[in-house]
Amino acid sequence: MTADAADHSAPPVPPALPGAGTGPGEASVAAASGEPAAPAAEEASASEPVAPAGVETVARYASSTELVEAVAERLLERLETLQADPEKVVQLCLTGGRTATRVYTALTERLDASTLDTQRLELWWSDERFVATEDPDRHAGHVLAILAGKLSMRSDLTHPMPAADGLADSAAAAASYGKELGETGFDICLLGMGPDGHVASVFPDHPSFEAAGHPVIGVTDSPFPPSERISLTVPTLNRSAEVWFLVTGDEKADAVRRSVAGDPTVPAGVVRGSVHTWWFLDRPAASALPYHSCSF
């Protein structure tokens, strides 16, 4: 089921989503307004990747700035809601990229007034460039620099992917991270998306998209630099209760259209949360999506 939330002219404070965890389930659509609905994913053949059957919601924002502020507000509220269970350690999978980095900054700006217990927040990464620890291309360096100023993070609950100055190659690094990850399922997995529909470092028409037998893979011939990377695979990403796509820019509009429709030839078309999948889009990124009338 795919619904479309209204365009947002200002960052809303949305209602909390239904309870999520690491297991499958179905949630009701939150913040749906009866404006446009994106097309539902087509049924895949037996040979194609199959995404979990959760609720999907498209939320459109007038600008990337409004998207960033709204996602930061929603993420903080969602984390606080998940921590209503006093025994729960929330499993959050992070992504790199400019939009996500802005969301992390906006999130930290809200922490002083929040009830978030950072000692019950476990952080993972969906992919990483296999470069040296201090290399500016490395995702974790940027993210940790932003979060460390405000979050009192536990080292045993913070899991950046290995760097190139620690292990011999990306395959060994992927195997190490796979053991560290185990069977962990994510409460929330944040993902960007490339103009080709790639997510993490899983690319269309590429061996990384076919690596279903491994939870984490080393990529040695990425279509985008740097060529060597580490990535969670599609089945591992799909162990998420909620997947949040953060997508901005008109150069991604066609890939958004195909992915929201469930195109099985692009990675973003088959990565879904078992409970809820959110498409947070600025207006240019959503420009190829149709508008429909629908009621709830």
C-alpha positions, 0 to 999 in steps of 0.5 A: 500500500502506497499513500502520499502525504501532502506537500509541506510548506513548513516543517511539520511536527508529525504524529508518531508512527505505530510501534516498530521493531525488528520483526515483520508487521503492518502499520497504518498510514501516518500523516496521509492527507488524501492528496496524491498517491504514488503507484503501488509496486507491481508484483515481481516474478519469482526470479526478481528481488521481493520487498517486504509488504509494509505500508509506504508513504510519500512525503513531499516538501517544497525545498530540501531545507524544509525536508531536512528540518521535518525529517530531523523532527520526525526522527527524534520523535520516533526514537523517543517513542521507541524508547518508551519501552525502558528495556529497548535499545533502538537500532538505527542504521545511518547513511552518508550523503549531503542530505543525511548529514544536514539531517544529523546536524538538525537532529543534534540541534534538537537534543537539548530539549528532548528525552532521547536516551543516547545510552540506548541508541545503537548506531550502524552504517549501511555502507562505507567508502573503503578508505583510510580512517582520516580520509574525508571521503569516509562517511563515518568521520563526518557523521561522528564529528557531528553527533559526538558534540551532542550525543554521549555515545557508547563505544560498544553501541557505535559500529562504523565500518572498518577502514582501509588502514585496518584490514587488508581489503574490502572483502575482509572488512565486509566479513568482519562487519558481517560478524559484528552485525549478526542477525541485527534488524534495524528499527529505522534505516536511513537511506539516500538514493543515487540518480541510477536508483542505487542505495548504500553501495548496491548498484543496478546492473552490478554484482553488488545487486546480486549478492543475496547470500551475504549480509555485507559485501566488499565492492571493488568496482563501484560505478562511482568513486571511490571504487572500493567500498563496503555495503549491506546487501538488499536482504540485510537492508530489508531486515528493517522495520522502517526504511526512510529514503531521503532524496533531493534533486531533480536529477533523481526524479526518474529513479524516484518514480521507478523506485516508488513503483517497485521497479525490480531492476533498481535497488531502491525499488526492492528495499522496503521496511517490513512495517513502514517505508517513507519517501521523504522527497523535495519537490524536484525529486518528486516531480515525476510522480503522478498525483491521484485523488484518494481517500482514507 
